[in-house]
Amino acid sequence: MNSKFYRTIFIFLFFLFGFPPLGRTLPDDQLSKVISGLSNRYGSAQGWKAEYSREAISKTMAMLETAEKHDLAKGSLYFKPKNFLRLEQAFPKEELLLTNGKTIWWYIPLKRQAYKYSAEKFGKELALLSDIFQGLKDIKKDFQITLKTGSETTTYHLVLRPEVPWQEIDHLELIILDRNFSIKQIDIYNTIGGLTRFIFNRWEEKEPFKKGFFSFSPPSDVKVFEK
């Protein structure tokens, strides 16, 4: 992970040009079905764990639909309503990103460095992330939701475009499995044509997390940078 990635993930928590609407607005009944399915799967859980892979895709790569992967990373994601998040990156090197809704920490063990941010700077982005991992809880009031049509019959492909444009995010795309309404993929398109893609596997509902799981105390030999 790098500093640009962390800025991206919380200017969510991510990234084609501002082309015309991608697809058609979902009929109310189908939209209600999808959101209801997501809510039933995610909305009442006390927490979640999922395995993820993340890649950065440039504007050119996205247009050519190349299979080449850049800035590939893998790890585990933990989420607890409302704004608790923990990303444990295992590949290509160990790193940790976490927030308790008040403070954001990015810890790089190999460099013995930690970066501390105020979560207030990313309030809108954290709220969006929280809504997604709670089954699009309040998303309809702030986003235009469209259905990207295609031949795929085993997934719903939703496009979320902010009603009021955001500075760095153009839109998001969610791929949801129709058999159980599990979030399979999130693509975050930026305003300059690139995207960050998260692919999720092994969603696991979690019991209450241990106290302090979303907090961080840097070791004494770690240099801390406050942003």
TIKOL-568752 format. One line per 3 residues: their letters; for each residue x, y, z of N, C-alpha, C, O, CB. Coordinates in steps of 0.2 Angstrom, whole numbers, padded with zeros to 4 digits. Glycine has a CB too. Layout:
<sites>
a = X Y Z X Y Z X Y Z X Y Z X Y Z  ...
</sites>
This chain:
<sites>
mns = 0004 -0006 0000 0000 0000 0000 0004 0006 0000 0010 0006 0002 -0005 0000 0006  0002 0012 -0002 0005 0018 -0002 0001 0023 0000 -0005 0023 0001 0009 0019 -0009  0004 0029 0001 0000 0035 0003 -0006 0037 -0002 -0011 0039 0001 0005 0041 0004
kfy = -0004 0036 -0008 -0010 0038 -0013 -0016 0033 -0012 -0021 0035 -0013 -0007 0038 -0020  -0014 0027 -0011 -0020 0022 -0010 -0024 0024 -0004 -0030 0024 -0004 -0017 0015 -0009  -0020 0026 0002 -0024 0027 0008 -0028 0033 0007 -0034 0034 0009 -0019 0028 0014
rti = -0026 0038 0003 -0030 0044 0002 -0036 0042 -0002 -0041 0044 -0001 -0026 0049 -0002  -0035 0037 -0007 -0040 0035 -0011 -0046 0031 -0007 -0051 0033 -0008 -0037 0030 -0016  -0044 0027 -0003 -0048 0023 0001 -0053 0027 0005 -0059 0025 0006 -0045 0017 0005
fif = -0050 0032 0008 -0055 0037 0012 -0058 0043 0008 -0061 0046 0011 -0051 0039 0018  -0056 0043 0002 -0059 0048 -0002 -0064 0044 -0006 -0065 0045 -0012 -0054 0052 -0007  -0066 0039 -0003 -0072 0035 -0004 -0076 0036 0002 -0081 0033 0004 -0070 0027 -0004
lff = -0063 0029 0003 -0059 0024 0007 -0055 0021 0004 -0051 0017 0006 -0062 0019 0011  -0063 0030 -0021 -0058 0027 -0025 -0060 0028 -0032 -0061 0034 -0033 -0058 0019 -0023  -0060 0022 -0041 -0059 0027 -0046 -0062 0025 -0053 -0062 0029 -0058 -0052 0029 -0047
lfg = -0064 0032 -0080 -0067 0033 -0086 -0068 0040 -0086 -0067 0042 -0080 -0072 0028 -0088  -0069 0043 -0088 -0071 0050 -0089 -0078 0051 -0086 -0081 0047 -0084 -0070 0053 -0096  -0080 0058 -0086 -0087 0059 -0084 -0091 0058 -0090 -0094 0062 -0093 -0088 0066 -0082
fpp = -0092 0051 -0092 -0096 0050 -0098 -0104 0049 -0096 -0105 0050 -0090 -0094 0043 -0101  -0108 0048 -0100 -0115 0048 -0099 -0117 0043 -0094 -0113 0038 -0093 -0119 0048 -0105  -0123 0043 -0091 -0125 0038 -0086 -0124 0031 -0089 -0125 0029 -0095 -0132 0039 -0084
lgr = -0121 0026 -0085 -0119 0020 -0087 -0125 0015 -0086 -0126 0012 -0080 -0113 0017 -0083  -0130 0014 -0091 -0135 0010 -0090 -0142 0013 -0089 -0143 0019 -0091 -0134 0005 -0084  -0146 0010 -0085 -0153 0013 -0084 -0154 0013 -0076 -0151 0009 -0073 -0158 0009 -0088
tlp = -0158 0017 -0074 -0160 0018 -0067 -0164 0011 -0066 -0168 0009 -0070 -0164 0024 -0066  -0163 0008 -0060 -0166 0002 -0058 -0174 0004 -0057 -0175 0009 -0054 -0163 -0001 -0052  -0178 -0001 -0059 -0185 0000 -0057 -0186 0000 -0050 -0182 -0004 -0047 -0190 -0005 -0061
ddq = -0191 0003 -0047 -0191 0003 -0040 -0192 -0004 -0037 -0189 -0005 -0032 -0197 0007 -0038  -0196 -0008 -0040 -0196 -0015 -0037 -0190 -0019 -0037 -0188 -0022 -0032 -0202 -0019 -0041  -0186 -0018 -0043 -0180 -0022 -0043 -0174 -0019 -0038 -0171 -0022 -0035 -0177 -0022 -0050
lsk = -0174 -0012 -0038 -0170 -0009 -0034 -0171 -0011 -0026 -0167 -0012 -0022 -0170 -0001 -0034  -0178 -0011 -0025 -0180 -0013 -0018 -0178 -0020 -0016 -0176 -0021 -0011 -0187 -0012 -0017  -0178 -0024 -0021 -0176 -0031 -0020 -0169 -0032 -0019 -0167 -0035 -0014 -0178 -0035 -0027
vis = -0165 -0028 -0023 -0157 -0028 -0022 -0155 -0025 -0015 -0152 -0028 -0011 -0154 -0025 -0027  -0158 -0020 -0013 -0156 -0016 -0007 -0159 -0020 -0001 -0155 -0021 0004 -0159 -0009 -0007  -0165 -0023 -0002 -0167 -0027 0004 -0163 -0033 0005 -0162 -0035 0010 -0175 -0029 0002
gls = -0161 -0036 -0001 -0156 -0042 0000 -0150 -0041 0003 -0147 -0044 0007 -0155 -0045 -0007  -0147 -0035 0001 -0141 -0033 0004 -0142 -0031 0012 -0138 -0033 0016 -0138 -0026 0001  -0147 -0028 0013 -0149 -0026 0020 -0150 -0032 0024 -0147 -0033 0030 -0155 -0022 0021
nry = -0153 -0037 0022 -0154 -0044 0026 -0148 -0047 0027 -0147 -0050 0032 -0159 -0048 0022  -0143 -0047 0022 -0137 -0050 0023 -0132 -0047 0027 -0129 -0050 0031 -0133 -0051 0016  -0131 -0040 0027 -0126 -0036 0030 -0129 -0032 0036 -0125 -0030 0041 -0123 -0032 0025
gsa = -0135 -0030 0035 -0138 -0024 0040 -0138 -0026 0047 -0137 -0021 0051 -0144 -0022 0038  -0139 -0032 0049 -0140 -0034 0056 -0134 -0037 0060 -0134 -0038 0065 -0146 -0038 0057  -0128 -0038 0056 -0122 -0041 0058 -0119 -0036 0063 -0119 -0030 0062 -0118 -0043 0053
qgw = -0115 -0039 0068 -0111 -0035 0073 -0104 -0034 0070 -0101 -0030 0073 -0111 -0039 0079  -0103 -0037 0065 -0096 -0036 0062 -0095 -0041 0056 -0098 -0046 0056 -0091 -0037 0067  -0090 -0040 0052 -0088 -0044 0046 -0081 -0045 0045 -0077 -0040 0047 -0091 -0041 0040
kae = -0079 -0050 0043 -0072 -0051 0040 -0073 -0054 0033 -0077 -0058 0031 -0068 -0056 0045  -0068 -0052 0029 -0068 -0054 0022 -0060 -0054 0020 -0056 -0050 0022 -0072 -0050 0017  -0059 -0059 0015 -0052 -0058 0012 -0053 -0054 0006 -0058 -0054 0002 -0050 -0066 0010
ysr = -0048 -0050 0004 -0048 -0045 -0001 -0042 -0046 -0005 -0036 -0047 -0003 -0049 -0038 0001  -0042 -0044 -0012 -0037 -0042 -0016 -0038 -0035 -0019 -0044 -0034 -0020 -0035 -0048 -0022  -0033 -0031 -0020 -0034 -0024 -0022 -0029 -0023 -0027 -0023 -0025 -0027 -0033 -0019 -0016
eai = -0031 -0020 -0032 -0027 -0018 -0038 -0028 -0011 -0040 -0034 -0009 -0040 -0027 -0023 -0044  -0023 -0007 -0043 -0024 -0001 -0046 -0024 -0002 -0053 -0019 -0005 -0056 -0019 0004 -0043  -0029 0001 -0057 -0029 0000 -0064 -0029 0007 -0067 -0033 0012 -0065 -0036 -0003 -0066
skt = -0025 0009 -0072 -0024 0015 -0075 -0030 0016 -0080 -0033 0012 -0081 -0017 0016 -0078  -0031 0022 -0082 -0036 0024 -0087 -0035 0020 -0093 -0039 0017 -0096 -0035 0032 -0089  -0028 0019 -0096 -0027 0015 -0102 -0029 0008 -0101 -0032 0005 -0105 -0020 0016 -0104
mam = -0027 0005 -0095 -0028 -0002 -0093 -0036 -0003 -0093 -0038 -0008 -0096 -0025 -0004 -0087  -0039 0002 -0090 -0047 0001 -0090 -0050 0001 -0097 -0055 -0003 -0098 -0050 0007 -0085  -0048 0005 -0101 -0051 0006 -0108 -0049 0000 -0112 -0053 -0002 -0116 -0048 0012 -0111
let = -0043 -0003 -0111 -0041 -0009 -0115 -0043 -0015 -0112 -0043 -0021 -0115 -0034 -0009 -0116  -0046 -0015 -0106 -0048 -0021 -0102 -0042 -0026 -0101 -0043 -0032 -0102 -0054 -0024 -0105  -0036 -0024 -0100 -0031 -0028 -0100 -0031 -0032 -0093 -0033 -0029 -0088 -0024 -0024 -0100
aek = -0028 -0038 -0093 -0028 -0042 -0087 -0022 -0040 -0083 -0021 -0043 -0077 -0028 -0049 -0089  -0017 -0036 -0085 -0011 -0034 -0081 -0013 -0031 -0075 -0018 -0026 -0075 -0007 -0030 -0085  -0010 -0033 -0069 -0012 -0030 -0063 -0006 -0026 -0060 0000 -0028 -0061 -0014 -0036 -0058
hdl = -0008 -0020 -0058 -0003 -0015 -0055 -0004 -0014 -0048 -0010 -0014 -0046 -0002 -0009 -0059  0001 -0013 -0044 0000 -0012 -0037 -0005 -0017 -0033 -0009 -0015 -0030 -0003 -0005 -0036  -0003 -0023 -0035 -0008 -0028 -0032 -0006 -0029 -0024 0000 -0030 -0022 -0007 -0035 -0036
akg = -0011 -0030 -0021 -0011 -0031 -0013 -0016 -0036 -0011 -0021 -0037 -0014 -0011 -0025 -0009  -0015 -0040 -0006 -0020 -0045 -0003 -0019 -0044 0004 -0014 -0043 0008 -0018 -0052 -0006  -0025 -0046 0007 -0025 -0046 0015 -0032 -0047 0017 -0036 -0050 0014 -0023 -0039 0017
sly = -0034 -0045 0023 -0040 -0046 0027 -0043 -0040 0029 -0040 -0035 0031 -0039 -0051 0033  -0050 -0039 0028 -0053 -0033 0030 -0058 -0035 0036 -0061 -0040 0036 -0058 -0030 0024  -0058 -0031 0041 -0063 -0032 0046 -0067 -0025 0047 -0065 -0020 0046 -0059 -0033 0053
fkp = -0074 -0026 0048 -0078 -0020 0048 -0083 -0021 0054 -0086 -0027 0055 -0082 -0019 0042  -0084 -0016 0058 -0089 -0016 0063 -0093 -0009 0062 -0090 -0004 0062 -0086 -0016 0070  -0100 -0010 0062 -0104 -0003 0062 -0102 0001 0068 -0102 -0002 0073 -0112 -0005 0062
knf = -0102 0008 0067 -0104 0011 0061 -0098 0013 0057 -0098 0012 0051 -0108 0017 0063  -0092 0015 0060 -0086 0017 0056 -0080 0014 0059 -0075 0018 0059 -0086 0025 0057  -0080 0008 0060 -0074 0004 0063 -0072 0000 0057 -0075 -0004 0054 -0076 0000 0069
lrl = -0065 0001 0055 -0062 -0003 0049 -0055 -0005 0051 -0051 -0001 0054 -0063 0002 0043  -0053 -0011 0049 -0046 -0013 0050 -0044 -0017 0043 -0048 -0022 0042 -0046 -0017 0056  -0039 -0015 0040 -0036 -0018 0034 -0029 -0021 0036 -0025 -0017 0038 -0036 -0013 0028
eqa = -0029 -0027 0036 -0022 -0031 0037 -0019 -0033 0031 -0021 -0038 0028 -0023 -0036 0042  -0015 -0029 0028 -0012 -0031 0022 -0006 -0036 0023 -0002 -0035 0027 -0009 -0025 0018  -0006 -0042 0019 -0001 -0047 0020 0004 -0048 0014 0009 -0050 0015 -0005 -0054 0021
fpk = 0001 -0045 0008 0005 -0045 0002 0005 -0039 -0002 -0001 -0036 -0002 0003 -0052 -0002  0010 -0036 -0004 0017 -0039 -0005 0021 -0038 0001 0026 -0041 0002 0020 -0035 -0011  0019 -0033 0006 0022 -0033 0012 0017 -0031 0018 0012 -0029 0016 0028 -0027 0012
eel = 0019 -0033 0024 0014 -0032 0029 0013 -0024 0031 0018 -0021 0032 0017 -0035 0036  0007 -0022 0031 0005 -0016 0033 -0002 -0016 0036 -0006 -0021 0036 0005 -0011 0027  -0004 -0011 0040 -0010 -0011 0044 -0013 -0004 0043 -0010 0001 0044 -0009 -0012 0051
llt = -0019 -0004 0041 -0023 0002 0041 -0030 0001 0046 -0033 -0004 0045 -0026 0005 0034  -0031 0006 0050 -0037 0005 0054 -0040 0011 0057 -0036 0016 0058 -0035 0000 0060  -0046 0011 0059 -0049 0017 0061 -0055 0015 0066 -0058 0010 0065 -0052 0022 0056
ngk = -0055 0019 0071 -0061 0018 0076 -0066 0023 0075 -0071 0024 0080 -0058 0018 0083  -0066 0027 0070 -0071 0032 0068 -0069 0039 0070 -0072 0044 0068 -0077 0030 0071  -0063 0039 0074 -0061 0046 0077 -0054 0047 0074 -0052 0052 0072 -0061 0046 0084
tiw = -0050 0042 0074 -0043 0042 0072 -0041 0037 0067 -0044 0031 0067 -0038 0042 0078  -0037 0038 0062 -0035 0034 0057 -0027 0033 0058 -0024 0037 0058 -0037 0036 0050  -0025 0026 0058 -0018 0024 0058 -0016 0020 0052 -0020 0016 0050 -0017 0021 0065
wyi = -0010 0022 0050 -0007 0018 0044 0000 0016 0047 0004 0020 0048 -0007 0022 0038  0001 0009 0048 0007 0007 0051 0011 0003 0046 0008 -0002 0043 0005 0003 0058  0017 0004 0046 0022 0001 0041 0027 -0002 0045 0032 0001 0047 0025 0006 0036
plk = 0026 -0009 0047 0031 -0012 0052 0039 -0012 0049 0043 -0010 0053 0029 -0019 0053  0040 -0013 0043 0046 -0014 0040 0050 -0007 0041 0056 -0007 0041 0046 -0016 0033  0046 -0002 0040 0050 0005 0040 0050 0008 0047 0052 0013 0049 0046 0010 0036
rqa = 0046 0004 0052 0045 0007 0059 0042 0014 0059 0045 0018 0062 0052 0007 0062  0037 0014 0055 0034 0021 0054 0026 0020 0055 0023 0015 0053 0035 0024 0047  0023 0025 0057 0016 0025 0058 0013 0032 0056 0016 0037 0058 0013 0023 0065
yky = 0008 0033 0053 0005 0039 0051 -0002 0040 0054 -0006 0035 0054 0004 0040 0043  -0003 0045 0058 -0009 0047 0061 -0013 0052 0058 -0011 0058 0057 -0008 0048 0069  -0020 0051 0057 -0024 0056 0053 -0031 0057 0058 -0033 0052 0061 -0026 0053 0046
sae = -0034 0062 0057 -0040 0063 0060 -0045 0061 0056 -0046 0063 0050 -0041 0071 0062  -0050 0057 0058 -0055 0054 0054 -0060 0059 0052 -0064 0058 0047 -0059 0048 0058  -0060 0065 0055 -0065 0070 0053 -0064 0073 0046 -0068 0075 0043 -0064 0076 0058
kfg = -0057 0072 0044 -0056 0074 0037 -0059 0070 0032 -0060 0072 0026 -0048 0074 0036  -0061 0064 0034 -0064 0059 0029 -0071 0057 0031 -0073 0051 0030 -0060 0053 0029  -0075 0061 0035 -0081 0060 0037 -0086 0057 0032 -0090 0052 0033 -0084 0066 0040
kel = -0086 0061 0026 -0091 0059 0021 -0089 0052 0018 -0093 0048 0016 -0091 0064 0015  -0083 0051 0017 -0080 0045 0014 -0081 0039 0019 -0083 0033 0017 -0073 0045 0012  -0080 0040 0025 -0081 0035 0030 -0089 0033 0030 -0091 0027 0031 -0079 0037 0037
all = -0093 0038 0030 -0100 0037 0030 -0102 0032 0024 -0107 0028 0024 -0104 0043 0030  -0099 0034 0018 -0101 0030 0012 -0099 0023 0013 -0102 0018 0012 -0098 0033 0006  -0093 0022 0015 -0090 0015 0016 -0094 0011 0021 -0096 0005 0020 -0083 0015 0019
sdi = -0096 0015 0027 -0101 0011 0032 -0107 0009 0029 -0110 0004 0030 -0102 0016 0037  -0110 0014 0024 -0117 0012 0021 -0116 0006 0017 -0120 0002 0017 -0119 0018 0017  -0110 0005 0013 -0109 0000 0009 -0109 -0007 0013 -0112 -0012 0011 -0103 0000 0004
fqg = -0105 -0007 0018 -0104 -0013 0022 -0110 -0014 0027 -0110 -0019 0031 -0098 -0013 0026  -0115 -0010 0027 -0121 -0011 0030 -0127 -0012 0026 -0133 -0012 0027 -0123 -0006 0035  -0125 -0014 0019 -0130 -0016 0014 -0134 -0010 0011 -0140 -0010 0010 -0136 -0020 0018
lkd = -0130 -0005 0009 -0132 0001 0006 -0138 0005 0011 -0143 0007 0008 -0135 0000 -0001  -0136 0005 0017 -0141 0007 0022 -0145 0014 0020 -0151 0014 0020 -0138 0008 0029  -0141 0019 0019 -0144 0026 0018 -0141 0029 0011 -0141 0035 0010 -0142 0031 0023
ikk = -0139 0024 0006 -0136 0027 0000 -0140 0030 -0005 -0138 0035 -0008 -0132 0021 -0003  -0147 0028 -0005 -0151 0031 -0010 -0152 0038 -0010 -0153 0041 -0015 -0158 0027 -0010  -0152 0041 -0004 -0153 0048 -0003 -0147 0053 -0006 -0148 0059 -0008 -0154 0050 0004
dfq = -0141 0050 -0007 -0136 0054 -0009 -0133 0052 -0016 -0128 0055 -0019 -0130 0053 -0004  -0135 0046 -0019 -0132 0043 -0025 -0138 0041 -0030 -0143 0039 -0028 -0128 0037 -0023  -0136 0042 -0036 -0140 0039 -0041 -0138 0032 -0043 -0132 0031 -0044 -0140 0044 -0048
itl = -0143 0027 -0042 -0141 0020 -0043 -0143 0018 -0050 -0149 0019 -0051 -0144 0016 -0037  -0139 0015 -0054 -0141 0013 -0060 -0139 0005 -0061 -0134 0003 -0057 -0138 0017 -0066  -0142 0002 -0066 -0140 -0005 -0067 -0136 -0005 -0073 -0138 -0003 -0079 -0146 -0009 -0067
ktg = -0130 -0008 -0073 -0126 -0009 -0079 -0128 -0015 -0082 -0127 -0021 -0080 -0118 -0009 -0077  -0131 -0015 -0088 -0133 -0021 -0092 -0128 -0025 -0095 -0123 -0022 -0097 -0139 -0019 -0097  -0129 -0031 -0096 -0124 -0036 -0099 -0127 -0043 -0099 -0133 -0044 -0097 -0118 -0035 -0095
set = -0123 -0047 -0101 -0125 -0054 -0102 -0125 -0058 -0095 -0127 -0064 -0095 -0121 -0058 -0107  -0121 -0055 -0090 -0120 -0059 -0084 -0127 -0060 -0080 -0131 -0055 -0079 -0115 -0055 -0079  -0129 -0066 -0079 -0135 -0067 -0075 -0135 -0069 -0068 -0140 -0070 -0065 -0139 -0072 -0079
tty = -0128 -0070 -0066 -0127 -0072 -0059 -0126 -0067 -0054 -0125 -0068 -0048 -0122 -0077 -0059  -0125 -0061 -0057 -0124 -0055 -0052 -0128 -0049 -0054 -0131 -0048 -0059 -0116 -0053 -0053  -0128 -0044 -0049 -0131 -0037 -0050 -0125 -0033 -0051 -0120 -0033 -0047 -0136 -0035 -0045
hlv = -0125 -0029 -0056 -0119 -0024 -0057 -0122 -0017 -0056 -0125 -0014 -0061 -0116 -0025 -0064  -0121 -0014 -0050 -0124 -0007 -0048 -0119 -0002 -0049 -0113 -0003 -0048 -0126 -0007 -0041  -0121 0004 -0052 -0117 0010 -0053 -0119 0015 -0048 -0125 0017 -0048 -0116 0012 -0060
lrp = -0115 0018 -0044 -0117 0023 -0039 -0113 0029 -0041 -0107 0030 -0040 -0115 0021 -0032  -0117 0034 -0043 -0114 0041 -0045 -0117 0046 -0040 -0123 0047 -0039 -0116 0042 -0052  -0113 0050 -0037 -0115 0055 -0032 -0120 0060 -0035 -0118 0062 -0041 -0109 0059 -0029
evp = -0125 0061 -0032 -0130 0066 -0034 -0126 0073 -0034 -0127 0077 -0039 -0136 0067 -0030  -0122 0075 -0029 -0118 0081 -0029 -0111 0078 -0031 -0108 0074 -0027 -0119 0085 -0022  -0108 0080 -0036 -0101 0078 -0038 -0096 0078 -0032 -0096 0083 -0028 -0098 0082 -0044
wqe = -0092 0073 -0031 -0086 0073 -0027 -0080 0076 -0030 -0080 0075 -0036 -0085 0066 -0023  -0075 0078 -0026 -0069 0081 -0029 -0065 0076 -0033 -0063 0077 -0038 -0065 0084 -0024  -0064 0070 -0030 -0059 0065 -0033 -0063 0059 -0035 -0060 0055 -0039 -0054 0064 -0028
idh = -0069 0057 -0033 -0072 0051 -0035 -0077 0053 -0041 -0082 0057 -0039 -0075 0047 -0029  -0077 0049 -0046 -0082 0050 -0051 -0088 0046 -0050 -0094 0048 -0050 -0079 0048 -0058  -0087 0039 -0049 -0093 0035 -0047 -0090 0028 -0044 -0084 0027 -0045 -0097 0033 -0053
lel = -0094 0024 -0042 -0092 0017 -0039 -0096 0012 -0043 -0102 0013 -0045 -0093 0017 -0032  -0094 0006 -0044 -0097 0001 -0046 -0097 -0005 -0041 -0092 -0007 -0039 -0095 -0001 -0053  -0103 -0008 -0040 -0103 -0014 -0035 -0106 -0020 -0039 -0111 -0020 -0043 -0108 -0012 -0029
iil = -0102 -0026 -0039 -0104 -0032 -0041 -0107 -0036 -0036 -0103 -0038 -0031 -0099 -0035 -0046  -0113 -0038 -0036 -0116 -0042 -0030 -0119 -0049 -0033 -0122 -0049 -0038 -0122 -0038 -0027  -0117 -0054 -0029 -0119 -0061 -0031 -0127 -0061 -0030 -0129 -0060 -0025 -0116 -0066 -0028
drn = -0131 -0064 -0035 -0138 -0064 -0034 -0140 -0070 -0030 -0146 -0069 -0027 -0141 -0064 -0041  -0136 -0075 -0029 -0138 -0080 -0025 -0139 -0079 -0018 -0143 -0082 -0014 -0134 -0086 -0026  -0135 -0074 -0015 -0135 -0073 -0008 -0133 -0066 -0006 -0133 -0064 -0001 -0130 -0077 -0005
fsi = -0133 -0061 -0012 -0132 -0054 -0011 -0126 -0052 -0007 -0125 -0048 -0003 -0138 -0051 -0007  -0121 -0056 -0009 -0114 -0055 -0006 -0110 -0050 -0010 -0111 -0051 -0017 -0110 -0062 -0005  -0107 -0045 -0007 -0103 -0041 -0011 -0097 -0044 -0014 -0092 -0046 -0010 -0101 -0034 -0007
kqi = -0096 -0045 -0020 -0090 -0048 -0023 -0085 -0043 -0025 -0079 -0045 -0025 -0093 -0052 -0029  -0087 -0037 -0028 -0082 -0033 -0030 -0084 -0026 -0029 -0090 -0024 -0030 -0080 -0034 -0038  -0079 -0021 -0028 -0081 -0014 -0028 -0075 -0011 -0032 -0069 -0011 -0031 -0081 -0011 -0021
diy = -0077 -0007 -0037 -0073 -0003 -0041 -0074 0004 -0040 -0080 0007 -0040 -0074 -0004 -0049  -0069 0008 -0038 -0069 0015 -0037 -0066 0019 -0042 -0060 0019 -0043 -0066 0017 -0030  -0070 0023 -0046 -0067 0026 -0052 -0065 0034 -0050 -0070 0037 -0047 -0072 0026 -0058
nti = -0059 0036 -0051 -0058 0043 -0050 -0059 0047 -0056 -0061 0045 -0061 -0050 0043 -0048  -0058 0054 -0055 -0060 0059 -0060 -0055 0059 -0065 -0057 0063 -0070 -0062 0065 -0057  -0050 0056 -0065 -0045 0056 -0070 -0044 0050 -0074 -0040 0049 -0078 -0038 0058 -0067
ggl = -0049 0045 -0073 -0049 0039 -0078 -0047 0033 -0075 -0048 0028 -0078 -0046 0041 -0084  -0044 0033 -0069 -0041 0026 -0066 -0046 0024 -0061 -0051 0027 -0060 -0034 0027 -0063  -0045 0018 -0059 -0049 0015 -0054 -0045 0011 -0049 -0039 0008 -0050 -0054 0011 -0057
trf = -0048 0010 -0043 -0045 0005 -0038 -0051 0000 -0037 -0056 0001 -0036 -0044 0008 -0031  -0048 -0007 -0038 -0053 -0012 -0038 -0052 -0017 -0032 -0046 -0019 -0030 -0053 -0017 -0044  -0057 -0018 -0028 -0057 -0023 -0022 -0061 -0029 -0024 -0067 -0028 -0026 -0059 -0020 -0016
ifn = -0058 -0035 -0023 -0062 -0041 -0025 -0062 -0045 -0018 -0057 -0046 -0015 -0058 -0046 -0030  -0068 -0047 -0016 -0069 -0050 -0009 -0071 -0057 -0009 -0074 -0059 -0014 -0075 -0046 -0005  -0068 -0061 -0005 -0070 -0068 -0004 -0071 -0069 0003 -0068 -0066 0008 -0065 -0072 -0007
rwe = -0074 -0075 0005 -0075 -0078 0011 -0078 -0073 0016 -0075 -0072 0022 -0068 -0080 0014  -0083 -0070 0015 -0087 -0065 0020 -0089 -0070 0026 -0092 -0075 0025 -0093 -0062 0017  -0087 -0067 0032 -0088 -0071 0038 -0091 -0066 0043 -0088 -0061 0045 -0082 -0074 0040
eke = -0097 -0068 0045 -0100 -0064 0051 -0096 -0065 0057 -0095 -0070 0059 -0108 -0065 0051  -0095 -0059 0060 -0091 -0059 0067 -0095 -0058 0073 -0100 -0054 0072 -0085 -0055 0066  -0093 -0061 0078 -0096 -0059 0085 -0093 -0053 0087 -0088 -0050 0084 -0095 -0065 0090
pfk = -0095 -0050 0093 -0092 -0044 0095 -0084 -0044 0095 -0081 -0049 0097 -0094 -0042 0102  -0081 -0039 0092 -0073 -0039 0092 -0071 -0038 0099 -0074 -0034 0103 -0071 -0034 0087  -0065 -0040 0100 -0061 -0038 0107 -0060 -0031 0107 -0059 -0027 0103 -0055 -0042 0107
kgf = -0060 -0029 0114 -0059 -0022 0115 -0052 -0020 0112 -0047 -0023 0113 -0060 -0020 0123  -0052 -0014 0109 -0046 -0011 0106 -0044 -0014 0099 -0039 -0012 0097 -0041 -0013 0111  -0048 -0018 0096 -0046 -0021 0090 -0046 -0016 0085 -0042 -0017 0080 -0052 -0027 0088
fsf = -0049 -0011 0085 -0049 -0005 0080 -0045 0001 0082 -0046 0006 0080 -0056 -0003 0078  -0041 0000 0088 -0037 0005 0090 -0029 0003 0089 -0028 -0003 0088 -0038 0007 0098  -0025 0008 0090 -0018 0006 0088 -0014 0011 0093 -0015 0017 0094 -0016 0008 0081
spp = -0009 0007 0096 -0004 0011 0100 0003 0009 0097 0005 0003 0098 -0004 0008 0108  0006 0014 0094 0013 0013 0091 0018 0010 0096 0019 0013 0101 0015 0019 0087  0022 0005 0094 0028 0003 0098 0033 0009 0099 0033 0014 0096 0032 -0003 0095
sdv = 0036 0009 0105 0041 0014 0107 0046 0016 0102 0048 0021 0101 0044 0013 0113  0048 0011 0097 0053 0012 0092 0051 0014 0086 0054 0014 0081 0058 0006 0092  0044 0016 0085 0041 0018 0079 0040 0025 0079 0038 0028 0083 0034 0014 0078
kvf = 0042 0028 0073 0042 0035 0072 0035 0037 0070 0032 0034 0065 0047 0038 0067  0031 0042 0073 0025 0043 0071 0024 0050 0068 0027 0055 0070 0020 0044 0078  0020 0050 0062 0019 0056 0058 0012 0058 0059 0008 0054 0057 0022 0056 0051
ek = 0010 0064 0061 0003 0066 0062 0002 0071 0056 0005 0075 0054 0002 0070 0068  -0004 0069 0053 -0006 0073 0047 -0012 0077 0048 -0015 0080 0043 -0007 0068 0041
</sites>
